[in-house]
Amino acid sequence: MKALRVVMKKELDRVFHDKKLVFSLFILPAVMMIALYGLMGMLAGQMMADIAEHESIVYVVNAPSDFKNLVLEDSDLVWNDAAADQVTALKEEVRAGEADLMIVFPEQFSESVANFQAGDPVPEIKTYYNPADDYSSNARDIFGEYYFPEYEEQLLKERFSDLSVLTPFVVDSAEGQEEESSIVTNEGQAEGQFLGMLFPYLIVMLLFTGPMSLGVDAIAGEKERGTLASMLITPAPRRDIVLGKLFSLEILSFLSAIVYALSMIIAIPFLAGDLTSSASGVKSLVNVTSVLEIILVMVALVFLYVAVVATLSVRAKSIKEASSTVSVIYILVVVAGVMTMFSGNTDPALWRYEIPVYGSALCIQKVITGGLTLPAFLVSTLVTLALGAVLTWMITRAFDDERVVMNA
């Protein structure tokens, strides 16, 4: 046990006494994540503000006067009356971004609406816009969601003085919402759905970066430099040397993971663009049980990651070979994280929690959304720990093989 503590101290001192390494492992990731998410939130906010402030350039063919008056009464867009023979040219302007939207009313639209009889064709209003242009899409959305429905209601009121005769029922009317809201949810559950999609992916991916950077150098790097061989010829049991390295890697990786997790909690509200409401949503999800569950899942996952990286590193003959092999595993980890982003709201079958990494990501997701069951938590954690233990045993056996540790 003394040798184990000595090896752990050596590995930890190697990191904590290196200011550059401490900065790159614990400080730089936090600064970069907060800065990156803050920048993304700021740029997204500026983009939305730019779209909202933009004066849409709209061309309208055969525009009825009542529709024109309705739109110009409360809009800041640039209205342009156009003739039917300009339609082809105006389509090209919309395509080129010189105009945002073109609306074409059929000829004698008002007369067709006023004289409509059962069986007559319903007059069709055509719109032309460019979905690849944000300004154009926004202009189309404004007319489609606001002006057209309001104009339709206005015309129906002219045809039927009382629109209630056309309304057999309403769903969640504004008056009813004042008496009793139709929204039934727990506090913070909406924010939990957003975090539940993003957080597990980031956690399982970023947790791997610590073991990937530290583990390759601590094992494959020392093999390549020859320092591992000098350690193995000491009287210290090889098992203690192996476990000392693994335990120190797990401590460093877990500390790195905590930094990443805290950075994400701080940075996500900046990405959401509303620091107060997002922070309160995150706060409502935090309790002792959920924090302990996430920490236990992270500890088990770090244990597995360190074992995987160490297993690949001890078999590699160089840092380059180990890094190449570990990169393949990193891709699989990213895929497992992405899968949780599209797992839906249904409770996954229990066997899904048995899948390494993916099951852990599901656990984190369900903790955040409030749907984690004890069997799912136990299955995922125990499978992860068991697989890590098997790999750790394989590593100790590999250290007993001179051909492996000496690159023979």
C-alpha positions in Angstrom: 0.0 0.0 0.0 2.9 2.3 0.7 4.1 1.9 -2.9 0.6 2.7 -4.2 0.5 5.9 -2.2 4.0 6.9 -3.5 3.0 6.3 -7.1 -0.2 8.2 -6.6 1.6 11.1 -5.0 4.2 11.1 -7.9 1.5 11.2 -10.6 -0.5 13.9 -8.8 2.6 16.0 -8.1 3.6 15.7 -11.7 0.3 17.5 -12.7 -0.2 19.9 -9.8 3.4 21.1 -9.8 3.2 21.9 -13.5 1.5 25.3 -13.8 1.0 24.9 -17.5 -0.7 21.5 -17.1 -2.9 22.8 -14.3 -4.0 25.7 -16.5 -4.7 23.5 -19.5 -6.6 20.9 -17.5 -8.7 23.0 -15.0 -8.6 26.7 -15.9 -8.5 26.9 -19.7 -11.5 24.5 -20.3 -13.7 26.5 -18.0 -12.7 29.9 -19.5 -13.1 28.5 -23.0 -16.5 27.0 -22.4 -18.0 30.1 -20.7 -16.5 32.4 -23.3 -17.6 30.2 -26.2 -21.2 29.8 -24.9 -21.3 33.4 -24.0 -20.2 34.4 -27.5 -22.7 32.0 -29.1 -25.5 33.5 -27.0 -24.4 37.0 -27.8 -24.2 36.3 -31.6 -27.6 34.5 -31.6 -29.1 37.4 -29.8 -27.6 39.9 -32.2 -28.8 37.8 -35.1 -32.4 37.7 -33.8 -32.3 41.5 -33.0 -31.0 42.1 -36.6 -33.9 40.1 -38.1 -36.4 41.9 -35.9 -35.1 45.3 -36.8 -34.9 44.6 -40.5 -37.5 46.4 -42.7 -38.9 43.6 -44.9 -39.2 44.5 -48.6 -42.5 43.1 -49.7 -44.1 43.2 -53.2 -47.8 42.6 -53.5 -49.7 41.9 -56.8 -53.4 42.7 -57.1 -53.5 43.8 -53.4 -57.0 44.5 -52.1 -57.2 47.9 -50.4 -58.5 46.5 -47.1 -55.6 44.1 -46.9 -53.1 46.9 -47.7 -54.6 49.1 -45.0 -54.6 46.3 -42.5 -50.8 45.6 -43.0 -49.6 49.2 -43.2 -51.6 50.2 -40.1 -49.2 48.5 -37.7 -46.1 47.4 -39.7 -42.7 48.8 -40.5 -42.2 46.9 -43.7 -41.6 48.4 -47.1 -44.7 47.8 -49.2 -44.5 47.8 -53.0 -47.5 47.4 -55.3 -46.6 45.4 -58.3 -48.2 44.3 -61.6 -48.9 40.8 -62.7 -46.3 41.0 -65.5 -43.6 41.6 -62.9 -44.0 38.3 -61.1 -41.2 36.5 -62.9 -38.7 39.3 -62.4 -39.7 39.7 -58.7 -39.1 36.0 -58.1 -35.5 36.5 -59.1 -35.2 39.5 -56.7 -36.5 37.3 -53.9 -34.0 34.6 -54.9 -31.2 37.1 -55.0 -32.1 38.6 -51.6 -33.0 42.0 -53.1 -36.6 41.5 -51.9 -37.9 39.5 -49.0 -41.4 38.4 -50.0 -43.8 38.5 -52.9 -47.6 38.0 -52.4 -49.8 37.4 -55.4 -53.6 37.8 -55.0 -55.8 36.4 -57.8 -57.5 39.0 -60.0 -60.8 40.2 -58.7 -60.0 38.7 -55.3 -62.4 40.9 -53.3 -65.3 40.2 -55.7 -64.6 36.4 -55.5 -64.7 36.5 -51.7 -67.8 38.7 -51.6 -69.8 36.6 -54.1 -68.6 33.2 -53.0 -71.1 30.4 -53.2 -71.0 26.8 -52.0 -69.1 24.8 -54.6 -67.1 27.7 -56.0 -63.3 27.4 -55.9 -61.7 29.0 -52.9 -59.5 32.0 -53.9 -55.8 31.2 -53.3 -53.2 33.7 -52.3 -49.6 32.7 -53.4 -46.5 33.7 -51.5 -42.9 33.5 -52.8 -40.0 33.6 -50.4 -36.5 32.2 -49.9 -36.2 29.8 -46.9 -32.4 30.1 -47.1 -32.7 33.9 -46.3 -33.5 34.7 -42.7 -35.1 38.0 -43.6 -37.2 36.3 -46.2 -38.3 33.5 -43.9 -39.2 36.0 -41.2 -41.3 38.1 -43.5 -43.2 35.0 -44.7 -43.7 33.9 -41.0 -45.1 37.3 -40.1 -47.7 37.3 -42.9 -48.5 33.6 -42.5 -48.9 33.7 -38.7 -50.4 37.2 -38.2 -51.6 39.2 -41.2 -53.3 36.5 -43.2 -55.2 35.0 -40.2 -56.3 38.5 -39.2 -57.4 39.4 -42.7 -59.3 36.1 -43.0 -61.1 36.9 -39.7 -62.0 40.3 -41.0 -63.5 38.9 -44.3 -65.4 36.3 -42.3 -66.9 39.0 -40.1 -68.1 40.8 -43.2 -69.7 37.5 -44.5 -71.1 36.4 -41.1 -71.8 39.1 -38.5 -71.3 36.6 -35.7 -68.3 34.3 -36.1 -69.5 32.2 -33.1 -71.9 30.4 -35.5 -68.8 29.0 -37.3 -67.1 27.9 -34.0 -68.5 24.7 -32.6 -65.8 24.7 -29.8 -62.6 26.4 -28.7 -59.5 24.9 -27.2 -57.8 26.7 -24.3 -59.3 30.1 -24.8 -57.6 33.2 -23.5 -60.5 33.7 -21.1 -60.2 30.2 -19.7 -56.4 30.6 -19.2 -57.0 33.5 -16.9 -59.1 31.3 -14.6 -57.0 28.2 -14.8 -53.9 27.5 -16.8 -53.8 24.4 -19.0 -50.1 24.0 -18.5 -49.4 21.2 -16.0 -45.8 20.8 -15.2 -43.3 20.7 -12.3 -41.2 23.7 -11.6 -38.0 23.6 -13.8 -39.3 20.7 -15.9 -39.2 22.7 -19.1 -35.6 23.8 -18.4 -34.9 20.1 -17.5 -36.0 19.0 -21.0 -33.5 21.4 -22.6 -30.7 20.4 -20.2 -31.6 16.7 -20.4 -30.9 16.8 -24.1 -27.7 18.8 -24.0 -26.1 18.0 -20.6 -25.6 14.1 -20.9 -24.0 14.5 -24.3 -21.5 17.1 -23.1 -20.8 15.2 -19.8 -20.0 11.8 -21.4 -17.9 13.4 -24.1 -16.0 15.8 -21.9 -15.4 13.2 -19.2 -13.3 11.3 -21.7 -11.0 14.2 -22.5 -9.2 13.9 -19.1 -8.3 10.2 -19.3 -7.5 10.6 -23.0 -4.9 13.3 -22.5 -3.5 12.2 -19.2 -3.7 8.4 -19.5 -1.9 8.1 -22.8 1.1 10.1 -21.5 1.1 8.4 -18.1 1.4 4.9 -19.5 2.3 4.9 -23.2 4.4 8.0 -22.8 6.4 6.5 -20.0 6.8 3.3 -21.9 8.2 5.2 -24.9 10.5 7.3 -22.7 11.7 4.3 -20.7 10.7 5.7 -17.3 8.1 3.0 -16.8 10.8 0.3 -17.0 12.8 1.9 -14.2 9.8 1.9 -12.0 9.1 -1.7 -12.6 12.6 -2.8 -11.5 12.0 -1.3 -8.0 10.9 -3.6 -5.1 7.4 -2.1 -5.3 4.7 -4.6 -6.3 3.7 -4.0 -9.9 0.0 -4.2 -8.8 0.6 -1.2 -6.6 2.3 0.7 -9.4 -0.6 0.0 -11.7 -3.3 0.9 -9.2 -1.4 4.0 -8.1 -1.4 5.2 -11.7 -5.0 4.4 -12.3 -6.3 5.9 -9.0 -4.3 9.2 -9.7 -5.7 9.3 -13.2 -9.2 8.8 -11.9 -8.8 11.6 -9.3 -7.4 14.0 -12.0 -10.1 13.0 -14.5 -12.9 13.5 -12.0 -11.6 16.9 -11.0 -11.5 17.9 -14.6 -15.0 16.6 -15.1 -16.3 18.6 -12.2 -14.7 21.7 -13.7 -16.5 20.9 -17.0 -19.8 20.3 -15.3 -19.7 23.6 -13.3 -18.6 25.5 -16.4 -21.6 24.1 -18.3 -24.0 25.1 -15.6 -22.6 28.6 -15.6 -22.3 28.8 -19.4 -25.7 27.4 -20.5 -27.7 30.4 -19.3 -25.6 32.6 -21.4 -26.3 30.3 -24.4 -30.0 30.4 -23.6 -29.8 34.2 -23.7 -31.8 34.7 -20.4 -29.5 34.5 -17.4 -32.1 35.0 -14.7 -34.8 32.6 -15.9 -32.4 29.9 -17.0 -30.4 30.1 -13.8 -33.6 29.7 -11.8 -34.6 26.8 -13.9 -31.3 25.1 -13.3 -31.5 25.8 -9.5 -34.9 24.2 -9.3 -33.5 21.0 -10.7 -30.7 20.8 -8.1 -31.2 18.8 -4.9 -29.1 16.6 -2.8 -30.4 13.4 -4.4 -29.9 14.4 -8.0 -26.4 15.8 -7.3 -25.3 12.5 -5.6 -26.8 10.4 -8.4 -24.9 12.4 -11.1 -21.7 12.3 -9.1 -21.9 8.5 -8.7 -22.6 8.1 -12.4 -19.7 10.3 -13.2 -17.4 8.5 -10.8 -18.3 5.1 -12.4 -17.9 6.5 -15.9 -14.5 8.0 -15.1 -13.4 4.6 -13.6 -14.4 3.0 -16.9 -12.8 5.6 -19.1 -9.5 5.4 -17.3 -9.5 1.7 -17.5 -10.3 1.8 -21.2 -7.5 4.3 -22.0 -5.0 2.5 -19.8 -5.8 -0.8 -21.4 -5.2 0.6 -24.9 -2.1 2.6 -23.7 -0.4 -0.3 -22.0 -0.7 -2.4 -25.2 0.5 0.4 -27.5 4.2 0.8 -28.2 4.1 4.6 -28.6 2.1 7.7 -27.8 1.1 8.0 -31.4 -0.2 4.5 -31.6 -2.1 4.8 -28.3 -3.6 8.2 -29.3 -4.8 6.8 -32.6 -6.6 3.9 -30.9 -8.1 6.0 -28.1 -9.4 8.4 -30.8 -11.6 5.6 -32.2 -13.1 5.0 -28.7 -13.7 8.7 -28.4 -15.8 8.7 -31.5 -17.9 5.9 -30.1 -18.3 7.9 -26.8 -19.5 10.9 -28.9 -22.0 8.7 -30.7 -23.4 7.3 -27.4 -23.8 10.9 -26.2 -25.6 12.0 -29.4 -28.0 9.0 -29.1 -29.4 10.4 -25.8 -30.2 13.7 -27.5 -32.8 11.9 -29.6 -34.0 9.3 -27.2 -37.4 11.0 -26.8 -39.5 11.4 -23.7 -40.5 7.7 -23.3 -38.8 5.6 -20.6 -36.1 3.5 -22.2 -36.2 -0.3 -21.7 -34.1 -1.4 -18.7 -31.7 -3.3 -21.0 -30.6 0.0 -22.6 -29.0 1.0 -19.3 -26.8 -2.0 -19.6 -25.0 -0.5 -22.6 -21.7 1.1 -21.4 -21.5 4.9 -21.7 -25.0 5.1 -23.3 -26.6 3.8 -20.2 -24.7 6.3 -18.1 -25.8 9.1 -20.4 -29.4 8.0 -20.0 -29.0 8.0 -16.3 -27.8 11.6 -16.3 -30.6 12.6 -18.6 -33.3 11.0 -16.4 -31.8 12.6 -13.3 -32.2 16.0 -14.9 -35.7 15.4 -16.2 -36.8 13.7 -13.0 -37.5 10.2 -14.4 -34.6 8.0 -13.1 -35.7 4.8 -11.4 -33.6 2.9 -8.9 -33.3 -0.2 -11.0 -32.1 1.8 -14.0 -29.5 3.6 -11.9 -28.2 0.4 -10.3 -28.0 -1.5 -13.6 -26.1 1.2 -15.4 -23.7 1.9 -12.5 -23.0 -1.7 -11.7 -22.4 -2.6 -15.3 -20.0 0.3 -15.7 -18.1 -0.5 -12.5 -18.0 -4.2 -13.4 -16.6 -3.5 -16.9 -14.1 -1.1 -15.4 -13.0 -3.7 -12.9 -12.5 -6.3 -15.6 -10.3 -4.0 -17.6 -8.4 -3.0 -14.5 -7.7 -6.7 -13.8 -6.5 -7.1 -17.4 -4.2 -4.1 -17.0 -2.5 -5.6 -13.9 -2.1 -8.9 -15.9 -0.5 -6.9 -18.8 2.0 -5.3 -16.4 3.1 -8.7 -15.4 4.0 -9.5 -19.0 7.5 -8.3 -19.7 6.9 -8.3 -23.5 4.1 -5.8 -23.1 5.6 -3.3 -20.6 9.0 -3.4 -22.3 7.7 -3.1 -25.9 9.4 -6.3 -26.7 
